Amino acid sequence: MNVDGVPYRTIWLADDGETVEIIDQTKLPHAFDVAPLRTLEDAAQAIASMQVRGAPLIGGTAAYGMALAMKTNPSDDGIDHAYDTLYRTRPTAVNLRWALDEMRAALRNIAHDARRGAAYRKAAEICDDDVEISRGIGRHGLALIREIQKKRSPDEPVNVLTHCNAGWLATIDWGTATAPIYMAHDDGLPVHVWVDETRPRNQGASLTAFELGHHGVPHTVIADNVGGHLMQHGMVDLCIVGTDRTTAHGDVANKIGTYLKALAAHDNRVPFYVALPSTTIDWTIGDGVAEIPIEQRAGDEVSEIYGQTADGRLETVRIVPEGSPVANYAFDVTPARLVTGLITERGVCAASREGLASLFPEHAG
């Protein structure tokens, strides 16, 4: 996708063919900085500190983290150490484990001196595949937007509400929830996005608004509590959100607050779709509320806020009284019964074991 007319992915190799470069998302939207990753520790820190975030991008970064590790220790112990180091960084996103499993399987049974090159090739393949997956999600989601737009005047926009950032900044390119939006916009369909700010880290206000604005998509940032009001007044045509982990029965774990949006959508008969690459499906679990681990992050993400002052300085300020305890649950689980459908690279299906099995029969057993 474009930033000031320049196409970017979220992760790529530098000119030296070894250093991995990322967009430092902790600096957005006020500064666009590229950060180099040269070691396994750099990659682990980038994931843990949320310089990179979003399930698919976490997976891609972990894959390149394994490649960086192979530069210095391509032994079996080196593979295991890199796997364990990266696996500990974020507990909720299943893409992390998936990408690490793919990398370990690709490296384990080849000669040590071949592992460095093989790791870089496999990491690039994982990232390229993610772009095509997002493109497929976009095509299938676009059909949903087209169906809504057919029922109104040609210049009346389809209003989409999204939560957090499931855009190209959360993937390698295109995004999940945003891919249908970008394709609709690029095809000339009128579309407008309600962008939840997504406290506490404000990924909607800072990241989704940043990328939509730079690509020219009409959008409006709203406080997290506004969505239900908009739905009550017929101002939302559909919701599309992402997910960091989806169970085999169709429950979805996404950024905290997604469950409340799903409840409001259900009460107001607004379609609520979840866009997901199949790599985020955890086929080993069924009950998301009981079985998905929910990350609890540092309290300063709630008690402090980062922004730009009137004179252009970037500052972090405290907004909670000193001494007040803070709880910071990063995700919640939306039960399948509240999900209208799952948008995957293979099509749209019901949020159920049967629905997922219809698109992914290889996992039906």
C-alpha positions in Angstrom: 0.0 0.0 0.0 1.0 3.6 -0.4 2.6 6.2 2.0 2.8 9.6 0.3 2.7 7.8 -3.1 5.5 5.4 -2.3 4.5 1.7 -2.1 5.6 -0.1 1.1 5.3 -3.5 2.7 5.6 -3.7 6.5 8.7 -5.8 6.5 11.5 -6.2 3.9 15.2 -6.9 3.5 17.7 -4.1 3.3 20.1 -3.7 0.4 22.6 -5.9 2.1 20.3 -8.9 1.8 20.5 -9.7 5.5 19.3 -6.9 7.7 15.5 -6.9 8.1 13.8 -3.5 8.0 10.4 -2.7 9.5 8.1 0.4 9.9 8.4 1.3 13.6 4.7 1.4 14.4 5.2 2.8 17.9 6.2 6.1 16.2 3.1 6.4 14.0 1.2 8.4 13.0 3.4 11.4 13.8 6.7 10.0 12.6 7.4 7.5 9.8 10.6 5.7 10.9 12.2 2.6 9.5 14.0 0.4 12.1 16.6 -2.2 11.3 16.6 -5.7 12.8 20.0 -7.3 12.8 19.8 -10.0 15.4 17.4 -12.5 16.9 17.1 -10.2 20.0 16.2 -7.3 17.8 13.3 -9.3 16.2 12.1 -10.5 19.6 12.1 -7.0 21.0 10.3 -5.6 18.0 7.4 -8.1 18.5 7.3 -7.6 22.3 7.4 -3.8 22.2 4.9 -3.7 19.4 7.1 -2.0 16.9 5.4 -4.7 14.8 2.0 -6.0 15.7 -1.0 -7.8 14.1 -1.0 -11.5 13.9 0.2 -12.0 10.3 3.1 -9.4 10.7 4.1 -11.0 14.0 4.4 -14.3 12.2 6.4 -12.7 9.4 8.7 -11.0 11.8 9.2 -14.2 13.8 10.1 -16.0 10.6 12.8 -13.4 9.8 13.9 -13.6 13.4 14.7 -17.2 12.9 16.6 -16.3 9.8 18.6 -13.7 11.7 19.4 -16.3 14.4 20.8 -18.7 11.8 23.5 -16.1 10.9 25.3 -16.7 14.2 24.1 -20.2 15.4 22.7 -22.5 12.8 22.9 -25.6 15.1 19.9 -27.6 16.3 20.4 -25.8 19.7 20.3 -22.5 17.8 17.0 -23.3 16.2 15.5 -24.3 19.5 16.8 -21.2 21.2 15.5 -18.9 18.5 12.1 -20.7 18.6 11.8 -20.4 22.3 12.9 -16.7 22.4 10.4 -15.6 19.8 7.6 -17.8 21.1 7.7 -16.0 24.5 7.1 -12.6 23.0 3.3 -12.6 22.5 0.9 -15.3 23.8 -2.4 -14.6 21.9 -1.6 -14.5 18.2 -1.5 -18.0 16.8 0.4 -16.9 13.7 3.5 -16.6 15.9 3.5 -20.3 16.7 2.5 -21.3 13.1 5.4 -19.3 11.5 7.9 -20.7 14.0 6.7 -24.2 13.4 7.0 -23.7 9.6 10.6 -22.3 10.0 11.7 -25.1 12.3 10.3 -27.8 10.0 12.1 -26.2 7.1 15.5 -26.0 8.8 15.7 -29.1 11.1 16.7 -31.7 8.5 19.1 -29.8 6.3 22.9 -29.3 6.7 23.9 -26.6 9.2 25.8 -24.6 6.5 22.6 -24.5 4.4 20.3 -23.2 7.1 21.1 -19.5 6.8 20.1 -19.3 3.2 17.1 -21.6 3.6 15.8 -19.6 6.5 15.8 -16.3 4.6 14.1 -18.0 1.6 11.4 -19.6 3.8 10.8 -16.3 5.7 10.4 -14.5 2.3 8.0 -17.2 1.2 5.9 -16.9 4.4 5.6 -13.1 3.8 4.8 -13.4 0.1 2.1 -16.0 0.9 0.6 -13.7 3.4 0.2 -11.0 0.7 -1.7 -13.4 -1.5 -3.9 -14.5 1.4 -4.8 -10.9 2.2 -5.6 -10.3 -1.5 -7.9 -13.3 -1.4 -9.7 -12.0 1.7 -10.1 -8.7 -0.1 -11.8 -10.2 -3.1 -14.3 -12.1 -1.0 -15.0 -9.2 1.3 -15.4 -6.9 -1.7 -18.4 -9.0 -2.8 -20.1 -8.2 0.4 -19.6 -4.5 0.0 -20.8 -4.6 -3.6 -24.1 -6.3 -2.5 -24.8 -3.5 -0.1 -23.9 -0.8 -2.6 -26.2 -2.2 -5.2 -29.2 -1.4 -3.0 -28.6 2.3 -2.9 -27.8 5.3 -5.1 -24.5 5.2 -7.0 -22.9 7.9 -4.9 -24.2 6.8 -1.5 -21.2 5.3 0.5 -21.2 2.0 2.2 -20.4 2.7 5.9 -18.0 0.2 7.4 -17.1 0.1 11.1 -13.8 -1.4 12.1 -11.9 -1.9 15.4 -8.2 -1.7 16.1 -5.9 -2.0 13.1 -6.4 -5.0 10.8 -4.9 -3.1 7.9 -1.8 -3.5 5.9 0.2 -2.4 8.9 -1.0 -5.5 10.7 -0.1 -7.8 7.8 2.6 -7.7 5.1 0.4 -5.8 2.7 -3.4 -5.1 2.0 -4.5 -6.1 5.5 -7.4 -8.4 6.5 -10.4 -6.2 7.5 -9.2 -3.4 5.3 -8.4 -5.4 2.2 -12.1 -5.4 1.0 -12.2 -1.6 1.8 -9.1 -0.8 -0.2 -10.4 -2.9 -3.1 -13.8 -1.2 -3.0 -12.1 2.2 -3.0 -9.7 1.3 -5.8 -12.6 0.0 -7.9 -14.5 3.3 -7.5 -17.1 2.1 -5.1 -18.1 4.8 -2.5 -17.0 3.6 0.9 -16.6 5.3 4.2 -15.0 3.9 7.3 -15.8 4.5 11.0 -12.5 4.1 12.7 -12.7 3.1 16.4 -9.9 4.8 18.3 -9.2 1.5 20.1 -8.0 2.4 23.5 -5.6 1.8 25.2 -3.0 1.8 22.5 -5.1 3.7 20.0 -4.2 1.5 17.0 -7.4 2.7 15.2 -6.8 6.4 15.7 -3.1 6.2 15.0 -2.6 3.3 12.6 -5.9 2.6 10.7 -6.5 6.3 10.3 -2.9 6.8 9.1 -3.1 4.2 6.4 -6.6 5.0 5.2 -5.7 8.6 4.9 -2.5 8.0 3.0 -4.4 5.7 0.6 -7.2 8.3 0.2 -10.0 6.3 1.7 -12.7 8.5 3.4 -12.9 7.8 7.1 -13.9 9.3 10.4 -12.2 8.5 13.8 -14.6 7.9 16.6 -14.3 7.2 20.3 -14.7 3.5 21.1 -18.1 4.0 22.8 -19.7 5.7 19.8 -20.2 2.5 17.7 -23.5 1.4 19.3 -25.0 4.9 18.9 -24.2 4.9 15.2 -25.7 1.4 14.7 -28.9 2.5 16.5 -29.3 5.3 14.0 -28.6 3.3 10.9 -25.2 4.8 10.2 -23.3 1.5 10.0 -23.9 -0.9 7.1 -21.5 -3.6 8.3 -18.7 -4.2 10.7 -15.5 -5.9 9.6 -12.8 -6.6 12.2 -9.7 -8.8 12.3 -8.7 -11.6 14.7 -5.5 -12.8 16.3 -6.8 -16.3 16.9 -9.9 -18.1 15.7 -11.0 -21.4 17.2 -12.2 -24.5 15.2 -15.7 -23.6 16.3 -15.5 -20.0 15.1 -14.9 -18.0 18.3 -12.5 -15.1 17.6 -10.0 -13.3 19.8 -9.4 -9.7 18.8 -8.4 -6.4 20.3 -10.2 -5.6 23.6 -13.6 -4.0 22.8 -14.4 -6.2 19.8 -16.9 -8.3 21.9 -18.8 -5.1 22.8 -19.0 -4.1 19.2 -20.3 -7.5 18.3 -23.0 -7.3 21.0 -24.1 -3.8 19.7 -24.2 -5.1 16.1 -26.2 -8.2 17.1 -28.7 -6.0 18.9 -29.1 -3.7 15.9 -29.1 -6.4 13.2 -25.9 -5.0 11.7 -23.8 -7.7 9.9 -20.6 -8.4 11.9 -17.9 -10.0 9.8 -14.4 -11.2 10.9 -11.7 -11.2 8.2 -8.9 -13.7 8.8 -6.2 -15.6 7.1 -6.4 -19.3 7.7 -3.0 -19.1 9.5 -4.9 -17.5 12.4 -7.2 -20.5 12.9 -6.2 -22.6 15.9 -7.7 -26.0 14.9 -6.7 -27.5 18.3 -9.2 -25.6 20.4 -13.0 -25.1 20.4 -14.0 -22.8 23.3 -12.3 -19.5 22.8 -13.4 -17.9 26.1 -12.1 -20.9 28.1 -9.0 -21.8 26.1 -7.5 -18.7 24.4 -4.8 -17.1 26.6 -5.5 -13.4 27.0 -2.4 -11.2 27.1 -2.2 -8.7 30.0 0.1 -5.9 29.2 1.8 -3.2 31.2 -0.5 -0.7 33.0 1.3 2.3 31.5 -0.5 1.7 28.2 -3.7 2.7 30.0 -2.3 5.3 32.4 -0.2 7.1 29.8 -0.9 8.4 26.3 1.5 9.3 23.5 0.9 12.2 21.1 2.1 15.4 19.5 2.0 18.7 21.2 0.9 21.9 19.5 4.5 22.9 18.9 5.3 19.6 17.3 7.0 17.7 20.1 6.2 14.0 20.6 5.4 13.4 24.3 4.0 10.8 26.6 1.8 12.1 29.4 0.1 10.5 32.3 -3.8 10.6 32.4 -4.5 8.4 35.5 -3.9 9.5 39.1 -0.6 8.3 40.7 -1.3 5.3 42.8 -4.5 4.1 41.0 -4.1 0.4 40.0 -4.5 -0.3 36.3 -5.6 -3.5 34.6 -4.7 -3.9 30.9 -6.4 -6.9 29.2 -5.2 -6.7 25.5 -7.8 -9.0 23.9 -11.3 -10.3 24.3 -13.2 -13.2 22.7 -16.3 -12.8 20.6 -18.4 -16.0 20.6 -19.2 -17.5 17.2 -23.0 -16.9 17.8 -22.3 -13.1 17.4 -20.4 -13.4 14.1 -22.3 -13.1 10.9 -19.5 -14.7 8.8 -15.8 -15.4 8.5 -14.0 -13.8 5.5 -11.1 -16.0 4.5 -8.8 -16.3 1.5 -11.0 -19.2 0.3 -14.3 -17.5 0.7 -16.9 -16.5 3.3 -18.3 -19.1 5.7 -20.4 -19.4 8.8 -18.6 -19.0 12.1 -18.8 -22.7 13.1 -16.9 -25.9 12.8 -19.1 -26.9 9.8 -18.6 -23.6 8.1 -14.8 -23.7 8.5 -14.7 -27.3 7.4 -16.6 -26.4 4.2 -13.6 -24.2 3.2 -10.8 -26.1 4.8 -11.8 -29.8 4.5 -8.2 -30.8 5.2 -8.8 -29.8 8.8 -12.3 -31.3 9.1 -11.1 -34.3 11.0 
